[in-house]
Amino acid sequence: MKKKDVLIFGSGHLVFRLKKILHTEGYHCIQCYDEKINNISVSGSIIDNLAHFFKDINIENVLMIYLLDDKDENNLQLIIALSSLKYNIPITASLFNENFFSNLFKVNNNVTIINPAKIAAPEFVETLYKKYDMHGENVQTNNHKVIEKKPDYLIKKLLVLLLALSVACIGYFHYFEHMTWINAVYFVVVIITTVGFGDLNLLASSDISKIIGVILMLGSTILIWMIFSLTIDYFLKNRIQLALGRKKYSTKNHVIVCGLGRLGYFIVEELLKRDKKVIIIEINEEAKHVDYFRSIGADVYIGDARSEKVLSDVNIKHSAALISVINNDALNIEIGLHARTLYATMKIVLRIFDEDIAVEIKNMLNIQLAMSNSAIASKSFFNELKKYDHEKHSPQ
């Protein structure tokens, strides 16, 4: 029996996964790279290029056409071009921008649109609710604490020091200069504030008293200057960090999502639908969805998730899980390892395109789940073909 042809436009992980399924299920794949069609210098238009391409294949034997380019605009162009050629072949296309969906059916009602990221996102989130056998004893946790003297801590110390100096001088002037307690307090406050009314002074006092007065004047001036500088620095830094999207969170039992691309967007949406607390880490402040999530009140931290400081700032040690879905296997693995080092028993889910590496990561590095959105989505694309093939050949 002759194998049925399936025509695939595009390349990449999704195409690779789908082709594996199709070959296993007995379909013959004809792959066309978009450069061949989109190069209008060949014949003048995409439609002409398509018509020329179809001359070389048996169009009658094509059961379905897949449009799986990573760019929505290329898939949209192909939908319109294929519709103009009037081939009565079902089209299943990958599109991430759902605003196009309703208008496309007016162009061709034989088109099925699938959003790979939206299909995959619930499965990534669902893993958080599964139970895993944790082996935290096999993981070396980084218990090294960086001792950092925070500005607010130093300000408190300096205030205590200023208070101690003031109390000591009040006591000295009361007992050795025979001032009343009220006058002693008044005199110390006048010196510290540098008001200098002149009603009380040390002109007739001993040299020791004058030295004490000088120490109080210089010491209090230096301490007040340091307190003022640190206070301004503390508040300015906080405002700058907030403006840059960097702040320290005290949130607990939250999910940290690294990467706000297509998949990250739908994962965050899915988590918010389930009322989960989410902190997003995105390295690029100009990323497409940053402003949107901030506008709805979501927490977005601008920084590199590989940094220990960044993970510490988002309170990783009190988080429920970390999901890293950056479009790069190596970066996701690095983030996962840093997270595991900081918190030995947290759930970690990584987006990994290479299935063999994913298995090794789970076994060797104590990562709960390494998944590929293309592997998840490819099943949905194949199901469209399977459903159509069944309907076409089932008895009426």
Secondary structure, DSSP 8 states (H G I E B T S, - for coil): ----EEEEE--SHHHHHHHHHHHHTT-EEEEE-HHHHH-TTTTSSHHHHHHHHHTTS-GGGEEEEEE--SSHHHHHHHHHHHHHTT----EEEE-S-GGGHHHHHHH-TTEEEE-HHHHHHHHHHHGGGS-----GGGS-----------HHHHHHHHHHHHHHHHHHHHHHHHHHS---HHHHHHHHHHHHHT---SSS--TTS-HHHHHHHHHHHHHHHHHHHHHHHHHHHHHHHHHHHHHTT-------S-EEEE--SHHHHHHHHHHHHTT--EEEEES-TT-TTHHHHHHTT-EEEES-TT-HHHHHHTTGGG-SEEEE--S-HHHHHHHHHHHHHH-TTSEEEEE-S-HHHHHHHHHHS--SEEE-HHHHHHHHHHHHHHHHHHHHHS--
